[in-house]
Amino acid sequence: MTEPAELILHNGDILTFDPTRPRVQALAVRGGRIVATGGDDLVAAFSGPATRRIDLQGRFAMPGFNDTHAHMEREGLKQQRLSLAGAGSVAEILRRIATATAAASPGDWIVTMPVGEPPYYFDGVTKLAEGRMPTREELDRAAPENPVYIPGHFGNWGVPPGHTALNSRAIALNGLSRHSCPRCRGIDFICDEVTGEPTGAIVERNGRPAVEFDMLRAVPRFGFEERLEGLRRSIELYHACGTTSVYEGHGSAPETISVYRALWERGELTMRTGLCVSPSWSGVGEAQRAMRDWLAYARGKGLGDPWLSISGVHVAYGGDKLVAELARADLPNTGWSGFVEQAYTPEEFREVCFLAAEHDLRLNTIVGDHLHEIVPVLQAINERHPLAGKRWVIQHIARARLEDLKALKALGVMVTTIPTYFLWKGGHAYLNEPDGGDLVVPHRHMLDLGLPLAIATDNIPYDPFFTLWVAMARQERVTGRQIGPGQALDVETALRLFTAAGAALTFDEGWKGPLMPGFAADIAVLSRNPLSLDAGEVRGLECLMTLVDGRIVHAQPF
Ligand SMILES: [Zn+2]
């Protein structure tokens, strides 16, 4: 007699990524794990008096997405600030600020989201009817007794420059005057040509904004409770897209880790989360001490359980020393990033990587166009500390050389990519490649070489269907031109890289990923079957139901 299942999904079209049973109609779940997959005869075989049965009505289901560079905690925080979305004029922005001010107490900060349309804020200011930001005087009239801060967009969302506006109270509280001078390059602190006084306007041309760390020490930071609430909201939003696991490959700062830990401790963490440490050390000497004295918990496979685990460190290649120093001085706050800014010369990078290998801390690093500079470092390390099986993660590969990809395969490292960042949003940099872009985010080459690969959203946006579309269509944002068409992924491969493939990043491939007996019941039910759709249609898919550990964490009627 078969023990009844707690849950049976039936009458579905289920893509499992289990090579022995790739497509099934039904699956049975007990204790959060799949106990059987197969035809609708499972219903009779596994039903008991307490079994819940969900009729998928022919819908397509698959493993939940595993977003392997998610920046998940950001999404919910965006909802905590006054939105300027849809505000097409300075007048409308001022009206919203006046309304928010009327509901606030005198002295309370009024902090908005950036000008422009989320999630990118492209050309936010130039699209306003007046073609400019609100002035200090206008903001003073809208909020005479409250400091007002309109921030520029965070770097990953749009493209520089970012436009900040402050009213008089905000200028005063930040101690800014005609004598103030930014320390970081790329920041223009604008003063009036006639009076010499600050206009409240700051223009920042840095990809990663530094102005809050540099000049705006008084503007509100996200506190622990806000981050906790933000993370709760983020998890709902990511689940609503079918995401059931995240890996935060960019590293998580102490304040981010503590928020995850709090949710986990309260039993509220429904997203399977893999973190790596974003270190706050200031240089090689401190790195050595930290790795030796207190970072042992992140060595090897790290510590954790099926909900939250931490292993390894993120080490940046390059970066601006001054920005990193100012950002560290603002810790525990990390602003929108959630990770600690780092800056290493190539020599320091090499030293820190060697230290990480010595201490069995697996490395996560973002390479962009610099893979060719990083491969020799990995090869040198591998001579002394073999990397095979250590699962070092090379992230965000943009332009690559075939021989470097081959080297990565030989080294046994893992690779994650963010198609949206380099192909769509930043694709203009690769429109004139001599080979047509065949070696930019070269997914097919990576797969042909047998590189272990997973793809991710980077929260730009967090909707995985958008990233799937980019991986399939490879179209640059403005021109729509295709970059390296030969590297386009078919939908089934893209889905595999975005679901089952990510489990290995957290050493979880023995119980998570494919929908097969013994594996986690982490499942997404979609509005349509993507296998029969073209790339453009995939972009418009929706997730109707999401299950994690056999529990429904998102559902809309279908
Ligand atoms: Zn990132």
Residues whose N, C-alpha, C, O or C-beta is under 5 A from the ligand:
A	BS01	ZN	H250
